[in-house]
């Protein structure tokens, strides 16, 4: 097994610097830190985690709670997978490991998992529910960061996109393209992104002087099949829309299939704008115009805030992080 001295020699740094990379990564120059981690992976160097834990009284383990019920499809959504990769990367750069808490075994299961594994903090990814166990955990004083849902607690905060602002941008873009019967396939109203994007859609209509028509609003589920079914309902309405803002890219792509099956063309007959900018958005034909979220930013902001709370260098509780969105114009609008 490679030693710390061998790692230091190959990196051209001192043993003390290597030690800081694994024990106090925030004080090391980012380029140096990345080089040490890269060489360590190549030569198979493993830090003495037990000694580090005893010295610092920290486990360097962060728990992830994310929609663990086996009947829910959240694990496969491409946007959430990209957030997970970004979170894992950002925590690894700070010397932390990510542990998925697949706990759906009843009252208090999350609390027990945190104690059992001596976790330093927890990240929640919103699944659209108000789980009492998660709310209690946020109130317990354990450092917690929630993605896409506000939480309260003495050491709890959240990271979220500017959902309403992104939705307004999408609708305004469609208006600028000459569209006036603008429908929306909304996300589930029980989720914060779904509710905020619908509010942004309605605010944009009001600001543009367009009427809000109930028949042009259909709720989806953030997945392909939901977007397909919602678009079919819109096509059967008394007034066919000339544009659709879908609150998620998978729903937008499902809507494009329904439009094609109806013998219509995108964007000539119906323009489409999505939300997320998943990888598939640039690959479909025509390319999907969409509102991009800062996927890497979710992981970076969550990791930085969580580690600052653990180290005691953050305000308590820290203010939420609201990430900007950006319109990506392609071929559908």
PyMOL commands that set and color helices and strands:
alter all, ss='L'
color gray80, all
select helices_A, chain A and resi 4-11+15-23+25-27+30-43+49-56+74-76+78-93+109-116+132-139+163-176+192-208+214-216+224-235+249-261+279-282+295-311
alter helices_A, ss='H'
color red, helices_A
select strands_A, chain A and resi 61-66+97-100+121-125+143-147+156-161+182-186+217-219+243-246+271-276+289-292+321-323+326-328
alter strands_A, ss='S'
color yellow, strands_A
deselect
rebuild
show_as cartoon
